[in-house]
Amino acid sequence: MITDRSNECVDVVSVYDWESFRVGDDHYLLSAEHASQLATTTVSGSDAVSTSSSVIYRWQGVEKFVPVHRLDTPPATDWETFTTDSGQVYLVCANGVAGVSQLFRVKMV
């Protein structure tokens, strides 16, 4: 039974997916931005390559989720996370447009 419901708005442009993950005691949300206000297009050879900025949000308690990092990726359609036996966290970005996926290792500083 849900006894408390909290509503929070997060400014996004074109999110295809949300992924939640933990690093230590910290909770995060990661947006799969397919197009963003920060999207750019560059020309590489004869191909135009679009990038978007997927955003990582950290749970801050009273402040709720706050953006802490942007990842420039091709337009993202899905994010997945996994943790190795040694505790290392990885983020995998899937792209349904350019056919390029990316793997990121989470480094805590």
FENBELCOR-V842394 format. One record per pair of residues at least 12 apart in sequence whose ideal C-beta (glycine too) atoms are under 10 Angstrom apart, sorted by the first residue. I is the first residue (numbers start at 0). GAP is how many residues later the second one is. D is the distance in Angstrom with one decimal. If there is no record, write none. Layout:
# FENBELCOR-V842394
i->I gap->GAP d->D
i->I gap->GAP d->D
This chain:
# FENBELCOR-V842394
i->5 gap->58 d->7.7
i->6 gap->57 d->9.9
i->7 gap->49 d->9.8
i->7 gap->56 d->5.0
i->7 gap->57 d->6.4
i->8 gap->55 d->9.7
i->9 gap->19 d->7.9
i->9 gap->21 d->7.6
i->9 gap->45 d->8.4
i->9 gap->47 d->6.8
i->9 gap->54 d->8.9
i->9 gap->55 d->6.4
i->9 gap->56 d->9.7
i->9 gap->57 d->8.4
i->10 gap->26 d->8.9
i->10 gap->44 d->9.3
i->10 gap->56 d->9.0
i->11 gap->19 d->5.9
i->11 gap->20 d->9.9
i->11 gap->21 d->7.0
i->11 gap->22 d->10.0
i->11 gap->24 d->7.9
i->11 gap->25 d->9.5
i->11 gap->42 d->10.0
i->11 gap->43 d->7.9
i->12 gap->18 d->9.5
i->12 gap->20 d->6.7
i->12 gap->21 d->8.3
i->12 gap->22 d->5.8
i->12 gap->23 d->4.9
i->12 gap->24 d->5.6
i->12 gap->25 d->8.9
i->12 gap->26 d->8.1
i->12 gap->39 d->8.5
i->12 gap->40 d->9.5
i->13 gap->17 d->9.6
i->13 gap->18 d->9.3
i->13 gap->19 d->6.3
i->13 gap->20 d->4.4
i->13 gap->21 d->4.1
i->13 gap->22 d->6.9
i->13 gap->23 d->9.7
i->13 gap->25 d->8.8
i->13 gap->38 d->7.9
i->13 gap->61 d->8.1
i->13 gap->62 d->9.7
i->14 gap->16 d->4.8
i->14 gap->17 d->6.1
i->14 gap->18 d->6.0
i->14 gap->19 d->7.2
i->14 gap->20 d->9.5
i->14 gap->21 d->9.0
i->14 gap->39 d->8.6
i->14 gap->40 d->9.1
i->14 gap->61 d->8.8
i->15 gap->15 d->8.7
i->15 gap->16 d->4.7
i->15 gap->17 d->7.9
i->15 gap->18 d->4.9
i->15 gap->19 d->9.6
i->15 gap->38 d->9.9
i->15 gap->59 d->8.4
i->15 gap->60 d->6.6
i->15 gap->61 d->4.8
i->15 gap->62 d->6.7
i->15 gap->63 d->9.1
i->15 gap->78 d->9.3
i->15 gap->80 d->8.2
i->16 gap->13 d->8.6
i->16 gap->14 d->7.8
i->16 gap->15 d->3.9
i->16 gap->16 d->9.5
i->16 gap->17 d->9.0
i->16 gap->37 d->9.5
i->16 gap->59 d->7.5
i->16 gap->60 d->6.8
i->16 gap->61 d->4.8
i->16 gap->62 d->6.0
i->16 gap->63 d->9.1
i->16 gap->76 d->10.0
i->16 gap->77 d->8.6
i->17 gap->12 d->7.0
i->17 gap->13 d->6.1
i->17 gap->14 d->7.2
i->17 gap->39 d->9.4
i->17 gap->61 d->8.0
i->18 gap->12 d->8.3
i->18 gap->13 d->7.2
i->18 gap->35 d->9.5
i->18 gap->37 d->9.6
i->18 gap->57 d->10.0
i->18 gap->59 d->8.0
i->18 gap->60 d->4.0
i->18 gap->61 d->6.5
i->18 gap->62 d->5.8
i->18 gap->72 d->7.8
i->18 gap->73 d->9.3
i->18 gap->74 d->9.7
i->19 gap->37 d->9.7
i->19 gap->39 d->9.5
i->19 gap->59 d->9.8
i->19 gap->61 d->8.1
i->20 gap->35 d->9.1
i->20 gap->58 d->8.9
i->20 gap->59 d->9.3
i->20 gap->60 d->4.1
i->20 gap->61 d->8.9
i->20 gap->62 d->8.1
i->20 gap->68 d->6.5
i->20 gap->69 d->9.6
i->20 gap->70 d->7.6
i->20 gap->85 d->8.3
i->21 gap->37 d->9.5
i->21 gap->59 d->9.0
i->21 gap->61 d->8.5
i->21 gap->67 d->8.1
i->22 gap->35 d->9.2
i->22 gap->58 d->9.6
i->22 gap->60 d->8.7
i->22 gap->64 d->8.9
i->22 gap->65 d->9.8
i->22 gap->66 d->5.4
i->22 gap->83 d->5.9
i->22 gap->84 d->9.8
i->22 gap->85 d->6.1
i->23 gap->63 d->8.7
i->23 gap->65 d->9.4
i->23 gap->84 d->7.4
i->25 gap->32 d->6.0
i->25 gap->33 d->7.0
i->25 gap->34 d->9.5
i->25 gap->42 d->9.5
i->25 gap->82 d->8.5
i->26 gap->30 d->9.3
i->26 gap->31 d->7.3
i->26 gap->32 d->4.1
i->26 gap->33 d->9.6
i->26 gap->38 d->8.6
i->27 gap->28 d->5.7
i->27 gap->29 d->6.5
i->27 gap->30 d->5.5
i->27 gap->31 d->7.2
i->27 gap->37 d->8.5
i->27 gap->40 d->7.9
i->27 gap->41 d->9.2
i->27 gap->53 d->8.7
i->27 gap->61 d->9.2
i->27 gap->63 d->9.5
i->27 gap->78 d->8.9
i->28 gap->26 d->8.5
i->28 gap->27 d->7.4
i->28 gap->28 d->4.5
i->28 gap->29 d->8.2
i->28 gap->30 d->7.9
i->28 gap->36 d->5.8
i->28 gap->38 d->9.7
i->28 gap->50 d->9.9
i->29 gap->24 d->6.5
i->29 gap->25 d->7.4
i->29 gap->26 d->5.2
i->29 gap->27 d->7.6
i->29 gap->39 d->9.3
i->29 gap->41 d->8.2
i->29 gap->46 d->9.2
i->29 gap->49 d->5.0
i->29 gap->50 d->9.6
i->29 gap->51 d->7.4
i->29 gap->61 d->6.6
i->29 gap->63 d->9.0
i->29 gap->74 d->9.8
i->30 gap->21 d->9.6
i->30 gap->22 d->9.1
i->30 gap->23 d->5.5
i->30 gap->24 d->5.0
i->30 gap->25 d->8.1
i->30 gap->26 d->7.5
i->30 gap->36 d->9.2
i->30 gap->39 d->9.9
i->30 gap->40 d->9.6
i->30 gap->45 d->8.1
i->30 gap->48 d->8.0
i->31 gap->20 d->8.9
i->31 gap->22 d->5.9
i->31 gap->23 d->9.8
i->31 gap->41 d->8.7
i->31 gap->43 d->8.8
i->31 gap->44 d->3.9
i->31 gap->45 d->6.1
i->31 gap->46 d->5.6
i->31 gap->47 d->4.9
i->31 gap->48 d->9.8
i->31 gap->61 d->7.3
i->31 gap->62 d->7.9
i->31 gap->63 d->9.4
i->32 gap->18 d->9.8
i->32 gap->19 d->4.4
i->32 gap->20 d->6.0
i->32 gap->21 d->4.6
i->32 gap->22 d->6.9
i->32 gap->37 d->9.1
i->32 gap->38 d->8.9
i->32 gap->40 d->7.9
i->32 gap->42 d->7.3
i->32 gap->43 d->5.8
i->32 gap->44 d->9.9
i->32 gap->46 d->9.9
i->33 gap->16 d->9.6
i->33 gap->18 d->6.4
i->33 gap->20 d->9.3
i->33 gap->40 d->9.6
i->33 gap->41 d->4.5
i->33 gap->42 d->6.2
i->33 gap->43 d->6.3
i->33 gap->61 d->9.1
i->33 gap->62 d->8.4
i->33 gap->63 d->8.1
i->34 gap->15 d->8.0
i->34 gap->17 d->5.9
i->34 gap->18 d->10.0
i->34 gap->40 d->6.1
i->34 gap->41 d->9.8
i->35 gap->15 d->9.0
i->35 gap->16 d->4.6
i->35 gap->17 d->4.9
i->35 gap->18 d->7.9
i->35 gap->19 d->8.3
i->35 gap->34 d->8.8
i->35 gap->36 d->9.7
i->35 gap->39 d->8.7
i->35 gap->40 d->9.5
i->36 gap->15 d->9.5
i->36 gap->16 d->8.3
i->37 gap->13 d->8.6
i->37 gap->14 d->7.3
i->37 gap->15 d->4.3
i->37 gap->17 d->9.5
i->37 gap->32 d->7.3
i->37 gap->34 d->8.3
i->38 gap->12 d->6.5
i->38 gap->13 d->4.8
i->38 gap->14 d->7.3
i->38 gap->33 d->9.5
i->38 gap->36 d->7.6
i->39 gap->12 d->8.5
i->39 gap->13 d->9.0
i->39 gap->32 d->8.2
i->46 gap->51 d->8.8
i->48 gap->25 d->7.2
i->48 gap->49 d->7.0
i->48 gap->51 d->9.0
i->49 gap->23 d->9.9
i->49 gap->24 d->6.5
i->49 gap->25 d->5.8
i->49 gap->45 d->9.7
i->49 gap->47 d->7.4
i->49 gap->48 d->7.6
i->50 gap->20 d->9.8
i->50 gap->21 d->5.0
i->50 gap->22 d->6.4
i->50 gap->23 d->6.2
i->50 gap->24 d->7.8
i->50 gap->25 d->9.9
i->50 gap->47 d->9.6
i->51 gap->18 d->9.6
i->51 gap->19 d->9.0
i->51 gap->20 d->7.5
i->51 gap->21 d->6.2
i->51 gap->22 d->7.3
i->51 gap->23 d->5.0
i->51 gap->24 d->6.3
i->51 gap->41 d->10.0
i->51 gap->43 d->9.4
i->52 gap->14 d->9.9
i->52 gap->16 d->9.8
i->52 gap->17 d->4.4
i->52 gap->18 d->6.9
i->52 gap->19 d->5.8
i->52 gap->20 d->7.8
i->52 gap->23 d->9.5
i->53 gap->15 d->9.3
i->53 gap->16 d->7.2
i->53 gap->17 d->4.8
i->53 gap->18 d->8.2
i->53 gap->19 d->5.6
i->53 gap->21 d->9.4
i->53 gap->22 d->5.1
i->53 gap->25 d->7.0
i->53 gap->37 d->9.0
i->53 gap->39 d->6.9
i->53 gap->48 d->10.0
i->53 gap->50 d->9.9
i->54 gap->12 d->5.1
i->54 gap->13 d->8.4
i->54 gap->14 d->7.3
i->54 gap->15 d->5.5
i->54 gap->16 d->7.7
i->55 gap->12 d->5.6
i->55 gap->13 d->4.4
i->55 gap->14 d->7.7
i->55 gap->15 d->7.0
i->55 gap->23 d->9.7
i->55 gap->35 d->8.3
i->55 gap->48 d->9.8
i->55 gap->50 d->9.0
i->56 gap->12 d->8.9
i->68 gap->37 d->9.7
i->70 gap->20 d->7.7
i->70 gap->22 d->7.3
i->70 gap->31 d->8.3
i->70 gap->33 d->6.6
i->71 gap->30 d->9.7
i->72 gap->18 d->9.9
i->72 gap->20 d->4.9
i->72 gap->21 d->9.6
i->72 gap->22 d->7.0
i->72 gap->25 d->9.7
i->72 gap->27 d->8.7
i->72 gap->28 d->9.2
i->72 gap->29 d->5.8
i->72 gap->31 d->8.9
i->73 gap->19 d->7.9
i->73 gap->20 d->9.5
i->73 gap->21 d->4.2
i->73 gap->22 d->9.3
i->73 gap->23 d->6.5
i->73 gap->24 d->4.5
i->73 gap->25 d->8.8
i->73 gap->26 d->5.4
i->73 gap->27 d->8.7
i->73 gap->28 d->7.7
i->74 gap->18 d->9.9
i->74 gap->20 d->6.2
i->74 gap->21 d->7.8
i->74 gap->22 d->5.2
i->74 gap->23 d->7.5
i->75 gap->17 d->5.1
i->75 gap->18 d->6.9
i->75 gap->19 d->6.2
i->75 gap->20 d->8.7
i->75 gap->21 d->9.5
i->75 gap->25 d->9.5
i->75 gap->26 d->8.8
i->76 gap->16 d->8.8
i->76 gap->17 d->5.5
i->76 gap->18 d->6.3
i->76 gap->19 d->4.0
i->76 gap->20 d->7.7
i->76 gap->24 d->9.8
i->77 gap->14 d->8.4
i->77 gap->15 d->7.7
i->77 gap->16 d->4.1
i->77 gap->17 d->8.7
i->77 gap->18 d->7.9
i->77 gap->23 d->9.1
i->78 gap->12 d->6.2
i->78 gap->13 d->6.8
i->78 gap->14 d->5.7
i->78 gap->15 d->7.4
i->78 gap->25 d->9.5
i->79 gap->12 d->4.7
i->79 gap->13 d->8.5
i->79 gap->14 d->7.4
i->79 gap->21 d->9.8
i->80 gap->23 d->9.6
i->80 gap->25 d->8.4
i->81 gap->21 d->10.0
i->82 gap->23 d->9.2
i->83 gap->21 d->9.8
i->87 gap->17 d->6.6
i->87 gap->18 d->7.5
i->87 gap->19 d->9.4
i->88 gap->15 d->9.3
i->88 gap->16 d->7.6
i->88 gap->17 d->4.1
i->88 gap->18 d->9.3
i->88 gap->19 d->8.8
i->89 gap->13 d->6.1
i->89 gap->14 d->6.7
i->89 gap->15 d->5.6
i->89 gap->16 d->6.9
i->90 gap->12 d->7.4
i->90 gap->13 d->4.4
i->90 gap->14 d->8.1
i->90 gap->15 d->6.5
i->91 gap->12 d->7.7
